[in-house]
Amino acid sequence: MTEQKKPIELFYWPTPNGWKISVMLEELGVPYNVNYVNIGKGDQFKPDFLKISPNNRMPAIIDPEGPDGTEISVFESGAILQYLGRKFDRFYPADERGRVAVDQWLMWQMGGLGPMAGQTHHFRVYAPEQVPYAIDRYTNEVNRLYGVMNKQLKDRDYLAEDYSIADMACIGWAILWERQGQNIEEFPNLEKWVERMRSRPAVEKGLKLGIEKREQSNPKDKESQKILFGQKASKQ
């Protein structure tokens, strides 16, 4: 296993995407520093952050001990999970068949569960006005995706063969089932998986990182909404 001497710099805010990386770093047990990126105040648009995350989204990391010992920055939560999994040879299989099993569920989260649950959060919690069609559309799609997970977890403990970055990618979204208009009891295998995941000390610690900042935020704050949802393309 690779030994990490210098701390990894984590650029983070306590959201489902941020939790993916805080959980992974806690599971790895490597040193890291937390740099909070307050997305409600526009920290994601600061020039120094944009140098490492040009899509103005967190999380991102800077690893001072990157390939060949040279510093590297990585943005996009899925890419970060894969990078850390490869580097430390943990929670990400080295064999191709095992890696494909993990990758397909990681991509499923990034292309499906995350975006659909995120839109559900937006229209159910953040939107300044109720849009019934959008609420139904995204709530129903999350319900379908929960069903996919529930079926996959019928005869297994984790999404792939063993506990992996795919599980870490999904847990932050699944714990917010109430906000997504779901009843977790309708998905017993998924419910047991959530309990299994939260029984891991590193998962629980990662989910609690900076949680007080999340609890202090106001989803109806007009200025925060303007920053989060009123973004336009940069011409520069």
Contacts in CASP RR format, 6 or more apart in sequence:
PFRMAT RR
TARGET T0000
AUTHOR 0000-0000-0000
METHOD contacts of the structure
MODEL  1
MTEQKKPIELFYWPTPNGWKISVMLEELGVPYNVNYVNIGKGDQFKPDFL
KISPNNRMPAIIDPEGPDGTEISVFESGAILQYLGRKFDRFYPADERGRV
AVDQWLMWQMGGLGPMAGQTHHFRVYAPEQVPYAIDRYTNEVNRLYGVMN
KQLKDRDYLAEDYSIADMACIGWAILWERQGQNIEEFPNLEKWVERMRSR
PAVEKGLKLGIEKREQSNPKDKESQKILFGQKASKQ
1 88 0 8 1.000
1 89 0 8 1.000
1 90 0 8 1.000
2 87 0 8 1.000
2 88 0 8 1.000
2 89 0 8 1.000
4 28 0 8 1.000
4 30 0 8 1.000
4 31 0 8 1.000
4 65 0 8 1.000
4 88 0 8 1.000
5 31 0 8 1.000
5 65 0 8 1.000
6 31 0 8 1.000
6 64 0 8 1.000
6 65 0 8 1.000
7 30 0 8 1.000
7 31 0 8 1.000
7 32 0 8 1.000
7 33 0 8 1.000
7 64 0 8 1.000
8 25 0 8 1.000
8 30 0 8 1.000
8 31 0 8 1.000
8 32 0 8 1.000
8 33 0 8 1.000
8 61 0 8 1.000
8 62 0 8 1.000
8 63 0 8 1.000
8 64 0 8 1.000
9 32 0 8 1.000
9 33 0 8 1.000
9 35 0 8 1.000
9 61 0 8 1.000
9 62 0 8 1.000
9 63 0 8 1.000
9 64 0 8 1.000
10 21 0 8 1.000
10 22 0 8 1.000
10 25 0 8 1.000
10 32 0 8 1.000
10 33 0 8 1.000
10 34 0 8 1.000
10 35 0 8 1.000
10 59 0 8 1.000
10 61 0 8 1.000
11 35 0 8 1.000
11 37 0 8 1.000
11 49 0 8 1.000
11 52 0 8 1.000
11 53 0 8 1.000
11 58 0 8 1.000
11 59 0 8 1.000
11 60 0 8 1.000
11 61 0 8 1.000
11 62 0 8 1.000
12 18 0 8 1.000
12 21 0 8 1.000
12 22 0 8 1.000
12 34 0 8 1.000
12 35 0 8 1.000
12 36 0 8 1.000
12 37 0 8 1.000
12 58 0 8 1.000
12 59 0 8 1.000
12 209 0 8 1.000
13 36 0 8 1.000
13 37 0 8 1.000
13 38 0 8 1.000
13 39 0 8 1.000
13 58 0 8 1.000
13 59 0 8 1.000
13 213 0 8 1.000
13 214 0 8 1.000
14 209 0 8 1.000
14 210 0 8 1.000
14 211 0 8 1.000
14 213 0 8 1.000
14 214 0 8 1.000
15 39 0 8 1.000
15 58 0 8 1.000
15 214 0 8 1.000
16 114 0 8 1.000
16 117 0 8 1.000
16 118 0 8 1.000
16 172 0 8 1.000
16 173 0 8 1.000
16 176 0 8 1.000
17 57 0 8 1.000
17 58 0 8 1.000
17 59 0 8 1.000
17 77 0 8 1.000
18 58 0 8 1.000
18 59 0 8 1.000
18 77 0 8 1.000
19 171 0 8 1.000
19 172 0 8 1.000
19 206 0 8 1.000
19 207 0 8 1.000
19 209 0 8 1.000
20 59 0 8 1.000
20 77 0 8 1.000
20 78 0 8 1.000
20 80 0 8 1.000
20 81 0 8 1.000
20 165 0 8 1.000
20 168 0 8 1.000
20 169 0 8 1.000
20 172 0 8 1.000
21 59 0 8 1.000
21 61 0 8 1.000
21 77 0 8 1.000
21 80 0 8 1.000
21 81 0 8 1.000
21 84 0 8 1.000
22 34 0 8 1.000
22 205 0 8 1.000
22 206 0 8 1.000
22 207 0 8 1.000
22 209 0 8 1.000
23 168 0 8 1.000
23 171 0 8 1.000
23 202 0 8 1.000
23 203 0 8 1.000
23 206 0 8 1.000
23 207 0 8 1.000
24 80 0 8 1.000
24 81 0 8 1.000
24 84 0 8 1.000
24 85 0 8 1.000
24 91 0 8 1.000
24 165 0 8 1.000
24 168 0 8 1.000
25 32 0 8 1.000
25 84 0 8 1.000
25 206 0 8 1.000
26 202 0 8 1.000
26 203 0 8 1.000
26 205 0 8 1.000
26 206 0 8 1.000
27 90 0 8 1.000
27 91 0 8 1.000
27 168 0 8 1.000
27 200 0 8 1.000
27 202 0 8 1.000
27 203 0 8 1.000
28 84 0 8 1.000
28 88 0 8 1.000
28 90 0 8 1.000
28 91 0 8 1.000
29 202 0 8 1.000
30 88 0 8 1.000
34 209 0 8 1.000
34 210 0 8 1.000
36 43 0 8 1.000
36 210 0 8 1.000
36 213 0 8 1.000
37 43 0 8 1.000
37 44 0 8 1.000
37 49 0 8 1.000
37 58 0 8 1.000
37 59 0 8 1.000
38 213 0 8 1.000
39 58 0 8 1.000
39 227 0 8 1.000
39 228 0 8 1.000
40 217 0 8 1.000
40 221 0 8 1.000
40 224 0 8 1.000
40 227 0 8 1.000
40 228 0 8 1.000
41 224 0 8 1.000
41 227 0 8 1.000
42 227 0 8 1.000
43 49 0 8 1.000
44 53 0 8 1.000
44 56 0 8 1.000
44 57 0 8 1.000
44 58 0 8 1.000
45 56 0 8 1.000
49 56 0 8 1.000
49 58 0 8 1.000
49 60 0 8 1.000
50 56 0 8 1.000
51 73 0 8 1.000
52 60 0 8 1.000
52 62 0 8 1.000
52 73 0 8 1.000
52 75 0 8 1.000
53 60 0 8 1.000
53 73 0 8 1.000
53 75 0 8 1.000
54 75 0 8 1.000
55 75 0 8 1.000
55 76 0 8 1.000
56 231 0 8 1.000
57 75 0 8 1.000
57 76 0 8 1.000
59 75 0 8 1.000
59 77 0 8 1.000
59 80 0 8 1.000
60 73 0 8 1.000
60 74 0 8 1.000
60 75 0 8 1.000
60 80 0 8 1.000
61 73 0 8 1.000
61 74 0 8 1.000
61 80 0 8 1.000
61 83 0 8 1.000
61 84 0 8 1.000
62 71 0 8 1.000
62 72 0 8 1.000
62 73 0 8 1.000
63 71 0 8 1.000
63 72 0 8 1.000
63 73 0 8 1.000
63 74 0 8 1.000
63 83 0 8 1.000
63 87 0 8 1.000
64 71 0 8 1.000
65 71 0 8 1.000
66 72 0 8 1.000
66 87 0 8 1.000
74 80 0 8 1.000
74 83 0 8 1.000
77 110 0 8 1.000
77 169 0 8 1.000
78 106 0 8 1.000
78 110 0 8 1.000
78 165 0 8 1.000
78 169 0 8 1.000
81 92 0 8 1.000
81 106 0 8 1.000
81 165 0 8 1.000
81 168 0 8 1.000
81 169 0 8 1.000
82 92 0 8 1.000
82 103 0 8 1.000
82 106 0 8 1.000
82 165 0 8 1.000
84 165 0 8 1.000
85 91 0 8 1.000
85 92 0 8 1.000
85 165 0 8 1.000
86 92 0 8 1.000
91 163 0 8 1.000
91 164 0 8 1.000
91 165 0 8 1.000
91 168 0 8 1.000
92 99 0 8 1.000
92 102 0 8 1.000
92 164 0 8 1.000
92 165 0 8 1.000
93 99 0 8 1.000
93 101 0 8 1.000
93 102 0 8 1.000
93 160 0 8 1.000
93 161 0 8 1.000
93 162 0 8 1.000
93 164 0 8 1.000
98 160 0 8 1.000
98 161 0 8 1.000
101 160 0 8 1.000
101 161 0 8 1.000
102 159 0 8 1.000
102 160 0 8 1.000
102 164 0 8 1.000
102 165 0 8 1.000
102 166 0 8 1.000
103 166 0 8 1.000
105 152 0 8 1.000
105 159 0 8 1.000
105 160 0 8 1.000
105 164 0 8 1.000
105 166 0 8 1.000
105 169 0 8 1.000
105 170 0 8 1.000
106 165 0 8 1.000
106 166 0 8 1.000
106 169 0 8 1.000
108 148 0 8 1.000
109 166 0 8 1.000
109 169 0 8 1.000
109 170 0 8 1.000
109 173 0 8 1.000
110 169 0 8 1.000
112 145 0 8 1.000
113 142 0 8 1.000
113 145 0 8 1.000
113 149 0 8 1.000
113 170 0 8 1.000
113 173 0 8 1.000
114 173 0 8 1.000
116 138 0 8 1.000
116 141 0 8 1.000
116 142 0 8 1.000
116 145 0 8 1.000
117 138 0 8 1.000
117 142 0 8 1.000
117 145 0 8 1.000
117 173 0 8 1.000
117 176 0 8 1.000
117 180 0 8 1.000
118 138 0 8 1.000
118 173 0 8 1.000
119 134 0 8 1.000
119 138 0 8 1.000
120 135 0 8 1.000
120 138 0 8 1.000
120 139 0 8 1.000
120 141 0 8 1.000
120 142 0 8 1.000
120 179 0 8 1.000
120 180 0 8 1.000
120 181 0 8 1.000
121 176 0 8 1.000
121 179 0 8 1.000
121 180 0 8 1.000
122 229 0 8 1.000
123 131 0 8 1.000
123 134 0 8 1.000
123 135 0 8 1.000
123 138 0 8 1.000
124 135 0 8 1.000
124 138 0 8 1.000
124 139 0 8 1.000
124 179 0 8 1.000
124 180 0 8 1.000
124 181 0 8 1.000
125 179 0 8 1.000
125 219 0 8 1.000
126 219 0 8 1.000
126 220 0 8 1.000
126 225 0 8 1.000
126 228 0 8 1.000
126 229 0 8 1.000
127 134 0 8 1.000
128 225 0 8 1.000
139 180 0 8 1.000
139 181 0 8 1.000
139 182 0 8 1.000
142 180 0 8 1.000
142 181 0 8 1.000
142 182 0 8 1.000
143 182 0 8 1.000
146 174 0 8 1.000
146 177 0 8 1.000
146 182 0 8 1.000
146 186 0 8 1.000
146 187 0 8 1.000
146 190 0 8 1.000
147 187 0 8 1.000
147 190 0 8 1.000
149 159 0 8 1.000
149 170 0 8 1.000
149 174 0 8 1.000
149 187 0 8 1.000
149 189 0 8 1.000
149 190 0 8 1.000
149 193 0 8 1.000
150 187 0 8 1.000
150 188 0 8 1.000
150 189 0 8 1.000
150 190 0 8 1.000
151 189 0 8 1.000
152 159 0 8 1.000
153 159 0 8 1.000
153 189 0 8 1.000
153 190 0 8 1.000
153 192 0 8 1.000
153 193 0 8 1.000
154 189 0 8 1.000
157 163 0 8 1.000
157 193 0 8 1.000
157 196 0 8 1.000
158 164 0 8 1.000
158 166 0 8 1.000
158 167 0 8 1.000
158 193 0 8 1.000
159 166 0 8 1.000
159 167 0 8 1.000
159 170 0 8 1.000
160 166 0 8 1.000
160 167 0 8 1.000
167 193 0 8 1.000
167 197 0 8 1.000
168 203 0 8 1.000
171 194 0 8 1.000
171 197 0 8 1.000
171 198 0 8 1.000
171 203 0 8 1.000
171 207 0 8 1.000
172 207 0 8 1.000
173 180 0 8 1.000
174 190 0 8 1.000
174 193 0 8 1.000
174 194 0 8 1.000
175 194 0 8 1.000
175 198 0 8 1.000
175 207 0 8 1.000
177 183 0 8 1.000
177 184 0 8 1.000
184 190 0 8 1.000
184 191 0 8 1.000
184 194 0 8 1.000
185 191 0 8 1.000
197 203 0 8 1.000
198 204 0 8 1.000
198 207 0 8 1.000
217 224 0 8 1.000
218 224 0 8 1.000
END
